């Protein structure tokens, strides 16, 4: 069974897929989301934004 690669509170770099209009950069994982289309998703937040985003695990790397 697959497991999450990132943990709540961990700092990650977002490298969005080319088809998404999302700024890349440094984010913090705020919540683990269920698997969707064979891939885990996470809620992430940038210190420079007031809202959270959802990112696929393949779009994130450890800092």
Buried (B, 14 or more C-beta within 10 A) or exposed (E): EEEEBBEEEBEBEBEBEEEEEBEEBEBBBEEBBEEEEEEBBBBBBBEEEEEBBEBBBEBBEEE
